[in-house]
Amino acid sequence: MAIVGGGIAGLATAFALQEQAAQAGVSLACTLIEAAPRWGGKLATKRVGEFLVEQGPDSFLSQKPEALELCARLGLSDHLINTNEANKGAFVYSRGRLRALPEGLVVIVPGKLGPFLRSGLLSWVGIARMGMDLVLPRGHAKGDESLAVFFRRRFGPEAFERLIEPLMAGIYGGDAEQMSLRATFPRFLEIERKHRSVIRGMLVKPTGKRPPSSGNRTLFVTLKQGMSQLADTLTVQVGRGGAALLPGRRVTAIKAPSVRSKVWIYDLVLDDGSAVTADAVVLATPAYVTADLLRPHSRAAAEKLESIPYTSTAAVSLAYRTNELGPGFRGFGFVVPRAEGRDLIAATYTSNKWAHRAPATQALIRCYVGGVGREDIVKSDDETLVRRVREELRTIAGIAAEPVHVEVSRWERAMPQYVVGHPNRLEAIQVALNPFHGLYLTGSAYRGVGIPDCIKDGTDTASLLFRYITGQDIPRE
């Protein structure tokens, strides 16, 4: 079998497949193919002197257990670190200044109204409208609706614009007017259905047991040596498990599958003209890459895959002497509502948030730009991009010092957007691919963009694949 794509989803698929095979005493031959020269996809960490710079995601959510559990199986639990609670606190840039993000937020939803009364983030009218969630009836939308429609309906336009939208934009880089509630935050839809009030529902203690691995963890967790440590360890383990690893090799085509002795065979053509033959294939590639590979075999699947939009973002990391930053450098950083019309989406004060990221006398700040409707800045040259980011830091946080080091990381068409109708789109893709036995798709384009989501999807895909290749499942029709 072959897995195309060596990001976190592809690596997790290979690792889970090897685990299941070992437990069942089954021998499997697996080839993992990655177009880039390095493994891990967006999990990319760079060491610059004493600075540890994340080029992709800097952490993962501990409330979803899959990443913590994978770290435990890889022997990385002792390498996990929590956020630095001594510096905790975050801000929202609203109406010309930074305002403390009120305590009492449960994920992105207000769990208490009191802190909002004192924050100045919302007007009295906005707070009163947000509190109306407690008495409003359930919604009656039968189909999918956008995040903007849902949260305006529950909390009003001001709370959505000034609080909820910037927090969501930091996760997806998207436009809440277009994003699917069912695909991104289905939990809120279920809470509304069950409890009517989202605020009341979020305050209900879950009846199930919390995963043991998350008991002593903060909401976000990272690794001492950066997120690449997870990808690097996974790659080593997959290689030790017997997989053939082919980095720097691009799959240019999938030859028409054939059936030999009742077994489906796929020939994956590589960029050097050679081919990998496999009786099952997992495509852990971006949806638009997957579309190109599948178009000769299923135009319907390709068209649906191409309809999953992507956006581009960039991160600019700046290192400073701590004594030159001033009072604006406090807490974990800030987010910026789209309504402010700024270039900056958010900034993380990395060395405040995490240990082992900068020397004691220096600080590291990571700034985020781009996303849906704001991608032009990503096309700027490095000098222009850094200048604009520094201007934003000066205006928003009063940070005007000269950085001692700068790193620019660009992610072109790297963040999939779950626009309204995404769940139906996935169903149509599955129907179109049902005739192709032993062909599976996984990755951030489908059922979650976060690291735990990709690990879960890869693990679930491995289970489907293992059942198929061991004859436990009737092939899809």
C-alpha positions as CSV (number, residue, x, y, z in Angstrom):
1,M,0.0,0.0,0.0
2,A,1.1,3.6,-0.5
3,I,0.4,6.9,1.4
4,V,0.9,10.1,-0.6
5,G,1.6,13.1,1.6
6,G,4.0,13.3,4.5
7,G,2.3,15.9,6.7
8,I,0.8,15.1,10.1
9,A,-2.2,13.3,8.6
10,G,-0.2,11.0,6.3
11,L,2.4,10.2,9.1
12,A,-0.4,9.5,11.6
13,T,-2.1,7.2,9.1
14,A,1.2,5.2,8.5
15,F,1.9,5.0,12.3
16,A,-1.6,3.8,13.2
17,L,-1.6,1.3,10.4
18,Q,1.7,-0.2,11.6
19,E,0.3,-0.3,15.2
20,Q,-2.8,-2.2,14.1
21,A,-0.8,-4.6,11.9
22,A,1.6,-5.3,14.8
23,Q,-1.2,-6.0,17.2
24,A,-2.9,-8.4,14.7
25,G,0.4,-10.1,13.7
26,V,-0.1,-9.0,10.1
27,S,2.8,-8.1,7.8
28,L,2.3,-5.0,5.7
29,A,4.4,-3.3,3.1
30,C,3.9,0.5,3.2
31,T,5.5,3.3,1.1
32,L,5.2,6.9,2.2
33,I,5.8,9.5,-0.5
34,E,6.3,13.2,0.1
35,A,6.9,15.9,-2.5
36,A,8.9,18.2,-0.2
37,P,12.4,17.3,0.9
38,R,11.3,17.2,4.6
39,W,8.5,15.5,6.5
40,G,5.9,17.1,8.6
41,G,4.1,19.5,6.3
42,K,3.2,22.6,8.2
43,L,4.8,21.3,11.4
44,A,8.0,23.3,10.9
45,T,10.4,24.6,13.6
46,K,13.6,26.5,13.0
47,R,16.4,27.0,15.5
48,V,18.1,30.4,15.2
49,G,20.8,30.7,17.9
50,E,18.9,30.6,21.2
51,F,15.5,31.3,19.5
52,L,13.1,28.6,18.7
53,V,10.9,29.9,15.8
54,E,7.7,28.1,14.7
55,Q,7.0,28.5,11.0
56,G,3.7,26.7,11.2
57,P,1.4,25.9,14.1
58,D,3.0,26.5,17.5
59,S,0.8,24.3,19.6
60,F,-2.3,22.0,19.7
61,L,-5.5,21.9,21.7
62,S,-5.4,19.6,24.7
63,Q,-9.2,19.2,25.0
64,K,-9.1,17.0,21.9
65,P,-7.1,13.9,23.2
66,E,-5.7,12.5,19.9
67,A,-2.5,14.6,19.9
68,L,-1.7,14.0,23.6
69,E,-2.4,10.3,23.2
70,L,-0.1,10.1,20.1
71,C,2.7,11.9,22.1
72,A,2.3,9.3,24.8
73,R,2.6,6.4,22.4
74,L,5.7,8.0,20.9
75,G,7.3,8.6,24.3
76,L,7.0,12.4,24.1
77,S,4.8,13.0,27.1
78,D,7.8,14.3,29.2
79,H,8.6,16.7,26.4
80,L,5.3,18.4,26.5
81,I,5.0,21.9,28.0
82,N,2.1,24.0,29.1
83,T,1.6,27.7,28.5
84,N,3.3,29.9,31.0
85,E,0.5,30.7,33.4
86,A,2.5,33.4,35.1
87,N,2.1,35.6,32.0
88,K,-1.4,34.5,31.0
89,G,-3.9,37.0,29.6
90,A,-4.8,38.1,26.1
91,F,-6.1,41.2,24.5
92,V,-8.4,42.4,21.7
93,Y,-7.5,45.5,19.7
94,S,-10.8,47.3,19.5
95,R,-11.8,50.9,18.8
96,G,-8.2,52.2,18.8
97,R,-6.6,50.4,21.8
98,L,-5.9,47.0,23.3
99,R,-8.6,45.7,25.7
100,A,-8.2,42.8,28.0
101,L,-9.9,39.6,26.8
102,P,-12.4,38.9,29.6
103,E,-12.0,35.9,31.8
104,G,-14.8,33.4,31.6
105,L,-14.5,32.5,27.9
106,V,-15.3,28.8,27.2
107,V,-13.4,28.2,24.0
108,I,-14.7,31.2,22.1
109,V,-18.1,31.7,23.8
110,P,-18.7,33.8,26.9
111,G,-19.4,31.7,30.0
112,K,-19.9,34.7,32.3
113,L,-21.3,38.1,31.6
114,G,-19.7,39.9,34.6
115,P,-16.1,40.2,33.2
116,F,-17.5,41.7,30.0
117,L,-19.2,44.5,32.1
118,R,-15.7,45.5,33.3
119,S,-13.6,45.0,30.2
120,G,-14.9,47.8,28.0
121,L,-14.7,45.5,25.0
122,L,-18.4,45.7,24.4
123,S,-20.9,48.5,24.9
124,W,-23.7,48.1,27.4
125,V,-26.1,47.5,24.5
126,G,-23.8,44.8,23.1
127,I,-23.5,43.1,26.5
128,A,-27.3,43.1,27.0
129,R,-27.8,41.6,23.5
130,M,-25.2,38.9,24.2
131,G,-27.1,38.1,27.4
132,M,-30.2,37.5,25.3
133,D,-28.8,34.1,24.4
134,L,-30.1,33.0,27.8
135,V,-33.7,33.5,26.8
136,L,-33.8,33.3,23.0
137,P,-35.5,30.2,21.5
138,R,-33.7,27.6,19.6
139,G,-33.0,28.2,15.9
140,H,-35.0,26.4,13.3
141,A,-32.5,26.3,10.4
142,K,-32.6,22.8,8.9
143,G,-29.6,23.1,6.6
144,D,-26.1,24.4,7.1
145,E,-25.6,28.0,8.2
146,S,-22.6,30.3,8.4
147,L,-20.7,31.0,11.6
148,A,-21.6,34.7,11.3
149,V,-25.4,33.9,11.0
150,F,-25.3,31.6,14.0
151,F,-23.3,33.7,16.4
152,R,-25.1,36.9,15.4
153,R,-28.4,35.1,16.0
154,R,-27.3,34.0,19.5
155,F,-25.1,36.9,20.7
156,G,-25.8,39.8,18.5
157,P,-23.7,41.7,16.0
158,E,-21.4,43.5,18.4
159,A,-20.3,40.5,20.3
160,F,-19.7,38.6,17.1
161,E,-17.8,41.4,15.4
162,R,-15.6,42.4,18.4
163,L,-15.0,39.1,20.2
164,I,-16.0,35.9,18.4
165,E,-15.0,36.8,14.8
166,P,-11.3,37.6,15.6
167,L,-10.9,34.5,17.7
168,M,-12.3,32.3,14.9
169,A,-10.2,34.1,12.3
170,G,-7.1,33.1,14.2
171,I,-8.0,29.5,14.0
172,Y,-9.2,29.3,10.3
173,G,-7.9,32.4,8.6
174,G,-11.3,32.5,7.0
175,D,-14.4,34.8,6.6
176,A,-17.1,33.8,9.1
177,E,-19.7,35.0,6.6
178,Q,-18.8,32.0,4.5
179,M,-17.7,29.4,7.0
180,S,-19.9,26.4,7.7
181,L,-21.1,26.0,11.3
182,R,-21.6,22.2,10.9
183,A,-18.1,21.7,9.6
184,T,-16.2,24.0,12.0
185,F,-18.1,24.1,15.3
186,P,-20.8,21.5,15.2
187,R,-20.7,21.3,19.0
188,F,-22.5,24.7,19.3
189,L,-25.3,23.5,17.0
190,E,-25.7,20.5,19.3
191,I,-25.6,22.6,22.4
192,E,-28.3,24.9,21.0
193,R,-30.4,21.8,20.2
194,K,-30.0,20.3,23.6
195,H,-29.8,23.3,26.0
196,R,-31.4,26.1,23.9
197,S,-28.9,28.7,25.4
198,V,-25.3,28.3,24.2
199,I,-24.0,30.0,27.3
200,R,-26.0,27.7,29.6
201,G,-24.9,24.7,27.6
202,M,-21.2,25.6,27.7
203,L,-21.4,25.8,31.5
204,V,-22.8,22.3,31.9
205,K,-20.1,20.0,33.1
206,P,-19.6,17.1,30.8
207,T,-20.8,13.7,32.1
208,G,-18.0,11.7,30.5
209,K,-14.5,11.4,32.0
210,R,-11.9,13.7,30.9
211,P,-9.0,11.9,29.1
212,P,-6.4,11.1,31.7
213,S,-3.6,12.6,29.5
214,S,-5.2,16.1,29.6
215,G,-5.7,16.2,33.3
216,N,-2.7,18.5,34.1
217,R,-2.6,20.3,30.8
218,T,-3.4,23.9,29.9
219,L,-5.8,24.5,27.0
220,F,-2.9,24.7,24.5
221,V,0.2,22.5,24.7
222,T,3.4,22.3,22.7
223,L,6.7,20.4,22.7
224,K,9.9,21.7,24.3
225,Q,11.8,21.4,21.0
226,G,8.9,22.7,18.9
227,M,6.2,21.1,16.8
228,S,8.7,19.6,14.4
229,Q,9.7,17.3,17.3
230,L,6.3,15.5,16.8
231,A,6.7,15.1,13.1
232,D,10.4,14.1,13.4
233,T,9.7,11.4,16.0
234,L,6.7,10.1,14.0
235,T,8.9,9.8,10.9
236,V,11.6,7.9,12.7
237,Q,9.0,5.5,14.2
238,V,7.3,4.9,10.8
239,G,10.7,4.2,9.2
240,R,11.6,1.8,12.0
241,G,8.3,0.1,11.5
242,G,9.4,-0.9,8.0
243,A,7.9,1.7,5.8
244,A,9.8,2.8,2.7
245,L,10.2,6.6,3.0
246,L,10.4,8.6,-0.3
247,P,10.9,12.3,0.5
248,G,11.4,14.8,-2.4
249,R,9.4,12.6,-4.8
250,R,6.2,13.9,-6.3
251,V,3.3,11.7,-7.6
252,T,2.4,13.1,-11.0
253,A,-0.3,10.7,-11.9
254,I,-2.3,7.6,-10.9
255,K,-2.6,5.2,-13.7
256,A,-6.1,3.7,-14.3
257,P,-6.6,1.2,-11.5
258,S,-6.9,-2.4,-12.6
259,V,-8.2,-5.6,-11.0
260,R,-5.8,-8.5,-10.9
261,S,-6.9,-11.7,-9.2
262,K,-9.8,-9.8,-7.6
263,V,-7.3,-7.3,-6.1
264,W,-7.4,-3.6,-7.1
265,I,-4.0,-2.3,-8.2
266,Y,-2.9,1.3,-8.4
267,D,0.3,2.5,-10.2
268,L,1.6,5.8,-8.8
269,V,3.8,7.6,-11.4
270,L,6.6,9.6,-9.8
271,D,8.3,12.7,-11.2
272,D,11.4,10.8,-12.3
273,G,9.3,8.4,-14.4
274,S,9.4,5.5,-12.0
275,A,6.2,4.1,-10.4
276,V,5.1,2.7,-7.1
277,T,2.5,-0.2,-7.3
278,A,0.1,-0.5,-4.5
279,D,-3.1,-2.5,-3.7
280,A,-4.4,0.4,-1.6
281,V,-3.7,4.2,-1.7
282,V,-4.2,7.0,0.8
283,L,-4.1,10.5,-0.6
284,A,-3.1,12.8,2.3
285,T,-2.5,15.8,-0.1
286,P,-4.3,19.2,-0.4
287,A,-7.7,18.9,-2.0
288,Y,-6.6,20.6,-5.2
289,V,-3.6,18.3,-5.6
290,T,-5.9,15.3,-4.9
291,A,-8.3,16.7,-7.5
292,D,-5.6,16.7,-10.2
293,L,-4.6,13.1,-9.4
294,L,-8.2,11.8,-9.5
295,R,-9.6,13.8,-12.4
296,P,-8.8,11.2,-15.1
297,H,-10.7,8.6,-13.1
298,S,-13.6,10.6,-11.5
299,R,-14.5,14.0,-12.8
300,A,-17.3,14.3,-10.2
301,A,-14.8,13.8,-7.3
302,A,-12.3,16.2,-8.8
303,E,-14.9,18.9,-9.2
304,K,-16.0,18.6,-5.6
305,L,-12.4,18.5,-4.4
306,E,-11.6,21.6,-6.4
307,S,-14.6,23.4,-4.8
308,I,-12.9,23.3,-1.4
309,P,-11.2,26.7,-1.3
310,Y,-7.8,27.5,0.3
311,T,-6.4,30.7,1.6
312,S,-2.8,31.9,2.0
313,T,-1.3,33.3,5.2
314,A,2.1,34.4,6.5
315,A,3.8,34.6,9.9
316,V,6.5,37.1,10.7
317,S,8.6,36.3,13.8
318,L,10.5,39.2,15.3
319,A,13.1,39.0,18.1
320,Y,13.7,42.0,20.4
321,R,15.7,43.0,23.4
322,T,13.1,42.7,26.2
323,N,14.1,46.0,27.9
324,E,13.2,47.9,24.7
325,L,9.6,46.6,24.3
326,G,7.7,48.7,26.8
327,P,4.4,48.1,28.6
328,G,2.6,46.8,25.4
329,F,4.5,43.6,25.7
330,R,2.3,41.7,28.3
331,G,0.2,38.6,28.3
332,F,0.1,36.1,25.5
333,G,-0.6,38.6,22.7
334,F,-3.7,40.0,21.0
335,V,-6.2,39.4,18.2
336,V,-7.6,42.1,15.8
337,P,-11.2,42.1,14.6
338,R,-11.7,42.2,10.9
339,A,-13.8,45.4,11.5
340,E,-10.7,47.3,12.5
341,G,-9.4,47.1,8.9
342,R,-5.8,46.3,10.0
343,D,-3.2,44.2,8.2
344,L,-2.6,42.2,11.3
345,I,-4.9,39.3,12.3
346,A,-3.1,38.5,15.6
347,A,0.2,38.5,17.4
348,T,1.5,35.9,19.8
349,Y,4.1,37.0,22.4
350,T,5.8,33.7,22.0
351,S,8.5,34.0,24.7
352,N,5.8,35.0,27.2
353,K,3.5,32.2,26.3
354,W,6.1,29.3,26.1
355,A,9.3,28.5,27.9
356,H,12.5,27.6,25.9
357,R,11.7,30.0,23.1
358,A,14.1,32.9,23.6
359,P,17.1,33.8,25.9
360,A,16.2,35.5,29.2
361,T,17.1,39.0,28.0
362,Q,15.3,38.8,24.7
363,A,11.7,38.3,23.5
364,L,10.1,36.7,20.5
365,I,6.9,37.9,18.9
366,R,5.0,36.1,16.1
367,C,2.6,38.1,13.9
368,Y,0.0,36.7,11.5
369,V,-1.3,38.2,8.3
370,G,-3.4,37.1,5.3
371,G,-6.4,34.9,5.2
372,V,-9.6,35.2,3.2
373,G,-10.1,38.7,1.8
374,R,-6.7,39.8,3.1
375,E,-4.3,37.8,1.0
376,D,-2.7,40.7,-0.9
377,I,-0.2,41.3,1.9
378,V,1.1,37.8,1.6
379,K,2.2,38.5,-2.0
380,S,4.4,41.4,-0.8
381,D,8.2,41.0,-0.7
382,D,9.8,40.3,2.6
383,E,11.0,43.9,3.2
384,T,7.5,45.3,2.6
385,L,5.8,42.6,4.7
386,V,8.1,43.2,7.6
387,R,7.7,46.9,7.4
388,R,3.9,46.7,7.4
389,V,3.9,44.3,10.3
390,R,6.2,46.6,12.4
391,E,4.0,49.5,11.6
392,E,1.0,47.5,13.0
393,L,2.9,46.6,16.1
394,R,3.8,50.2,16.7
395,T,0.2,51.4,16.2
396,I,-1.5,48.6,18.1
397,A,0.9,47.7,20.9
398,G,3.4,50.6,21.0
399,I,6.3,48.4,20.1
400,A,8.6,50.5,18.0
401,A,12.0,48.9,18.9
402,E,14.3,47.6,16.2
403,P,14.2,43.8,16.0
404,V,17.5,41.9,16.3
405,H,16.2,39.1,14.1
406,V,13.3,38.6,11.7
407,E,11.9,35.4,10.1
408,V,9.2,35.3,7.4
409,S,7.2,32.1,6.8
410,R,4.7,32.0,3.9
411,W,2.0,29.4,3.5
412,E,0.5,29.7,0.0
413,R,-2.8,27.9,-0.4
414,A,-2.2,26.1,2.8
415,M,-5.3,26.6,4.8
416,P,-8.5,24.9,3.6
417,Q,-11.8,26.7,4.1
418,Y,-14.9,24.9,5.3
419,V,-17.5,27.1,3.6
420,V,-21.2,26.6,4.0
421,G,-22.3,23.2,2.5
422,H,-18.9,21.5,3.3
423,P,-20.5,18.4,4.9
424,N,-22.6,17.8,1.8
425,R,-19.6,18.3,-0.3
426,L,-17.7,15.6,1.6
427,E,-20.6,13.2,1.1
428,A,-20.6,13.8,-2.6
429,I,-16.9,13.2,-2.8
430,Q,-17.4,9.9,-0.9
431,V,-20.2,8.8,-3.3
432,A,-18.0,9.6,-6.3
433,L,-15.1,7.5,-4.9
434,N,-17.1,4.5,-3.7
435,P,-16.4,2.5,-6.9
436,F,-12.7,2.7,-6.3
437,H,-11.8,0.0,-3.8
438,G,-8.9,0.7,-1.5
439,L,-8.7,4.4,-2.2
440,Y,-8.9,6.8,0.8
441,L,-8.6,10.5,1.4
442,T,-7.3,12.1,4.6
443,G,-6.0,15.5,5.8
444,S,-7.0,19.0,6.9
445,A,-9.2,19.6,3.9
446,Y,-12.0,17.3,5.2
447,R,-12.9,16.8,8.9
448,G,-10.8,19.3,10.9
449,V,-7.8,21.6,10.4
450,G,-6.2,21.3,13.9
451,I,-3.4,18.9,14.7
452,P,-5.6,16.6,16.9
453,D,-8.2,16.6,14.1
454,C,-5.6,15.5,11.5
455,I,-4.3,12.8,13.7
456,K,-7.8,11.5,14.4
457,D,-8.6,11.5,10.7
458,G,-5.4,9.7,9.8
459,T,-6.0,7.1,12.5
460,D,-9.6,6.6,11.4
461,T,-8.4,6.2,7.8
462,A,-5.8,3.6,8.9
463,S,-8.6,1.6,10.6
464,L,-10.7,1.6,7.4
465,L,-7.6,0.7,5.3
466,F,-6.6,-2.1,7.6
467,R,-10.0,-3.6,7.5
468,Y,-10.0,-3.4,3.7
469,I,-6.6,-5.0,3.1
470,T,-7.3,-7.8,5.6
471,G,-10.6,-8.6,4.0
472,Q,-12.7,-7.6,7.1
473,D,-14.8,-5.0,5.1
474,I,-17.0,-5.5,2.1
475,P,-15.7,-3.0,-0.5
476,R,-17.7,0.2,-0.9
477,E,-20.1,0.1,-3.8
